[in-house]
Structure formats: C-alpha cells, structure tokens
Amino acid sequence: MSIVYSKKDRIWKLDTPHSSYLMAAVDEEGFLGHVYYGNKVDDLGIDYLTRAYAHPFVPSENARERCSFMDLFPAEYPGFGLGDYRTPAFCVRTASGSRGCGLFYRSHKIYAGKPGIPGMPATFAGEDEADTLEILCEDPENRLEVTLYYTAFRNMDVITRSVSFRNKGNEMITLEKVMSLSVDLEDPGYETIGLFGSWARERHICRNPLGMGSYRIGSFRGESSHQEHPFLALCTKGADSDHGQVYGFHFLYSGNFVAEAHRSQFESVRVTMGISPEGFSWGLMPGETFSLPEAAMVYSSEGIGGMSRTFHRLYRKHLIRSPYRDTPRPVLINNWEATYFDFNTEKLIDIAREAAASGIEMLVMDDGWFGARSYDDKALGDWIANEEKLPGGLPVLSERIHELGLKFGIWMEPEMISPDSDLYRAHPDWAIAIPGRTPAMSRCQYVLDITRREVLEYVYGCVRNVLSSTRIEYLKWDMNRQLTDVFSLGLTAEHQGEFYHRYVLAVYELQERLVTDFPDLLLENCSGGGARFDPGMLYYSPQIWCSDDTDAIERLSIQEGTAMVYPLSCMGAHVSDCPNHAVGRNTPFQTRGHVALAGTFGYELDITRIPQEDRRRIPDQIALYHSFGDLIRRGDYYRVANYSENGLYDCWAVIAEDKSEALVTYVQVLGQPNYKARLLILKGLDPDGIYEISATSEEDHFEPVMVRSGGRKEPEALRLSGRTLMNAGILADRMWGDFRSKLYHLKRVEL
Ligand code: GLA
C-alpha cells in the first residue's frame, strides 16, 4: 500500500517510487493542511513538520489571532472569505447570498485501485497499480460535504486528484469556483513552464521566473485552446532536461480552465488548477453531487525530461483506452492539403491508387464531402454525401477504396452548424445564441447546443448513420471554432452558468457512445489543428491532430512542446507538400518524413502531383515507420538538443524501455560554414551496453556508420559503449544545406 495514515499524528503519507506527499489534520476543529511534496521522505518522526502550525498558534489556543492562522496555514483545499486571503480552491454562494466557506476533516478511507469519474475522462489503474485516499470534509455551516480524492501510483511518480461536492442542506448551493487541485509549496524561487501558442503555432514552450503575486493561465474559449494549455510546471532555477526538481500539473479536461501559481507574503506558492470560474456557476440542488475533472501531478528530480517521461507512461498505460494504443496505426493519406474542397470520387481514387502502389494503407477523405459543402461557409450539419461529387455516396466510394487494398477514413465536424445549411433552416434555434443578440460567426459557422438532449441525439444519430452506412475504419472529429454567445434554451436562468461545463460533458458523452458503439474505429480528434489537444480527449482517441502547420521546421517547436507532456504515439503528424501551405517553406522530403516519424506518421499531399523523386521515397519512408513504429510508440523520449533554444539544430532520441535499441533524430535546421561535425551527447542508454550504430543515407536507407581512419572509410560499422555515447557523443557530420536531417539507429549487441 503506497498510502498510510498515522492515527496518532493525524498524518497521511502518499508515496510513489521517488516522491512523497503529506497532509495532516490540525487542531480540534480538524483543519486539513498540506505538509510536504517532493523527494521521497521516511515515515519516522515525520510529524515534526506539522509543528509549525501547532501550539500556541492554532485557533483553539489563540482564538484572538484566528485570521493570522488562516492566512498562514497551508490549507489542503482552501475556501473563501474566512481569513485565508490567498487564492481559494473553492467559492460557493448559499441561498441567503453568503459566500464564506471553509472545510474541516471528518473521515477518510484508503483502498487499492482507482475509481473513475462519472461522465468524464480519468486515468485508470488496477488494484496492483495504485492506491486511493478519499478524505471526507465538511463545511458545516453551509451543509456542504466535500470529498478529496488522491490516487498514488505504485510504479510511477504520479498522484492524481479530483474532488466532489455534495449538498446536504435543503436549499440550492451555487458553486462559483471549484478547483480540482490545490497545493501549497515552500518556494525556493521557482520558475514556471507553460505551453502557449496560436492557430498553427500550438504549444510552444515558455518559461518565466515566478514573481510575487499571481501567475495565471487559462481558457474561456470553451475548449482547452491553441492559445494556453492546461499544463503548468514549477521548476527550480536552472532546471533543464536532465537536472533539477520539477512539479508538473496537468488538467484532464477539454474546456475552460485556469491554472494559477500564487506566491504569497510568506514565500510559499499556492498552485491551483481547475475549471475556469469565469462564466461558471453550478446550481447544486439538495442531495446532488457534483464531480470535478481530474488533475495529475508529476514530480521529477531528474529535470524536465524525467517529468515528460512520467507523463508519457501515465497516458500511454493509464489513460488511452483505444485498441490502437499498442498497435501500429495504418499509414494514411489525407486529401485536405491536396484538394481542399475541390474533389470528387475520381480524384480520390486517383490519389488512392497511387497511394496503394506506394505502400500507404488508408485514404482519409477530409472536409467537403457532404451536403452543399463547396466551401467553408455552408452545409455543416447536413451529413449526407454530396452525390454530385460522390456518385453513389459513401458506400460506392468506400468499396472502391477498399478494392484498392486501402482502408477508408472520413472527416466530420459534428458539433457545428452552418447558417447556410438545411439543418439551420429547419432548426435555427439549435445554434448557440443569446436571445436578442446576433451570435458571432467564426469560420462562417455556429456551434450546436449539444447540452440539449434532442440536439445531442440528432448529432449522435448523424455520426452513427455515417459510420454505419458503409465500411469506415477511421474518423477525424474536428471542431473548427471556439464558443461565444453562450446561453442555452434548455437551462433556467439560475443554471445558465453551467453551460460551458455541460457542453464539455456532452462532447464526452458523444465520444463515449461512439467508442462504445464502434470499438474498432480509429478516432483522431482535431480542433482547427491542435486546439483540443488535451488529456481529456486522449481518453477517447489514441491520437490528436497536432497542428494545421505541417512544415517540418515549424513542427520542431510544436512537437517539442507537445512532447513535453504527451507521448509521441498520440501526436498527429503528416508529410506534406512544398512549398508548405502554412509558411511557404521548402524542405527536403526526407526531413519531412523524419519529423513526421516522431508522431503518428502519414501523408497530406496530392501524391499524383508531387515530384517523382519525392514519390519514389515514400516506400522507404513507410518501411522506416514500420521498422521503428513500435519503438517510437513505446520507447522513452529524451531531448538531446533544442532548436527552440540554440536556433541551429534539433535532436531527440527514443530509447527502448530495456535500453536495447534507440532511434536518434537529428535535424540540422540551418547550414553553417566552416565547421566539420557536431557532437550529439546522448542520454538514457545502458552505459555498459555496446551499441552498433547505423545512420540514414540520402535515400532514407540505413547504412552502417563508418569508422574514419586517415581520411579513408573502413567498411565496418561503428560500435560504441553507452557510456561513450553519453559522454563523448555521436559525431554528426555537417550536411550540405538547410533543413537537413539524419536518423541514427543504435542497436545493443552481444560481443
Ligand atoms: C481543420 C483541420 C484541418 C482540416 C480542416 C477542414 O482546420 O485542422 O486538418 O480538416 O479543418 O476544414
């Protein structure tokens, strides 16, 4: 059992392999306080840490200074308005209009395993993998019961958290702010790490020193967003990929969120993370329970890389449920950048024929196949094939694609409605709008109010009809605009504040039904590129489209930021045509392939029109994907060099868990004159293992790396120990030109 309770000291201690998390109940009233989070500590005498809050400071002995106590005490789940002036974890309003709230410990239970959260994504773990602590607290005056859930994983440094609220009174209580996580840490001078971006520039890493006051990120866009990501890390000054202490906090949720680090007068930092309170309220009726989404905390004393690898393992093994999680995904070709809306059956068949001849395994038909959809300003909601483009509809197309030996995939944007659509003409009131106000369009479309049961059922019916109409092996579920003008005709005035969260719950319900009814479907979530790339969606789809920017060089920063928390197996990445559609850059086909290999791998181009020499390379690239797909999906990810920092080159490695094999990707972004070779100092290898090294040639073929002697190349492959590779490094020769790349394959050999 990784969780113990000391009855004598009223201390809970949660242990993971390398970290400990401690809480205590203090004083007669049972204030629940945070005690410690960091490197693993021993049980012996640990109660000394709680003495800072004990005699003579506690309210039972010093009632005249209750406020001082409240404002210093590191409350585990702080309320509002009763003397703790730091960021609250929760705020409520009672029927009388009062807002003061605070919790006291009542009871707890500890058990093996991990519960789910009703209607929401959550990590899962068996009884031999994790232990859970439930602490029941009460706000007696408000007749509110609050349960804090903690799950400590036995084999990784992860503690997940969630909270539920129960109204035990006779009148409605309005929840105004409810965080899934709150933790007070002593502050040695932390820095924050976050992931920021924009459309086509998602999840770029951003690091700042943490000053006094609050550092706050969030989204009120109705989705986790391109702009700010529901991830916040605190790290010690100077922490890098391999060194320093890092606390990573990630919210498993796909809607509005806030994450805040509040540095207080006494040099402690309170980190909170949860549903954004802006625009949120929840009317909790007597007897009702409200469950919050999950937040995951990862502690690493091995720098940012250690944190990343733990998140990767957590999501690979305890979040992604799809049967595709551990199996090779079909190499797909998507027609979006090839044709946009301008295609028909014959064009798709031409692409599919060429694709099949090159070894591609699935054709995905993107936007533009339904209703009168000739451009982005019409037909969303009319999910019936356009027979002018696709005579005979989906069954005929699907059959022809399958006859060519390919699987068939399709794009849908089920949550949306175009004002110019049959659906809108029939049900204008189904679009989200505030009565009396013209709703704002975005990409010329509105969002359907799926919080209403009849709308949700219609939407699900459309998806089900499409998928049942013929053989479809893959669905790309898109969401191309963010929410505005939020109001539901299905909610009374006092419940309107529930809209944003109810919207996310409706998305989860739709996707849960989808994966239940179509268990073999490969689902890829997407949102105008990567605006709903979050752990919530990963619970439903094993992969998410990373960004509409498919340029290999732009992707270096996007994929580096994304891989800070997400395993490579879930990052949608395709080889596209040049000049690139987002930035107009020309890069070698080989580099595009190598960068896309650090993700799900596929193509997004008109294979019938790209240069012959690029087309010739596709079978070799696919062979690479098949040789290294398992390693990339399952291996541990190490950052060797960051283009985002050095401006010249990028390098990452994926290393098998048993260290028997590694794939190192090196991208020389800019060529430089007058240097010979660069040393890539590797990490994560078996120091005593002997590795044989081969590298890709110009043609994507692997060749042994030659030992140089006196300017002559000897024909034997280079063998080096892991220790040498991790200290002296690989010698990467200069390549001629910009945007060049090379793969190095290291295989441990028996001597
Ligand atoms: C979004 C997606 C693209 C493509 C278009 C279609 O932008 O990210 O990949 O599917 O929608 O409209």
Residues whose N, C-alpha, C, O or C-beta is under 5 A from the ligand:
A	BS01	GLA	W336 D366 D367 C526 S527 G528 G529 D548
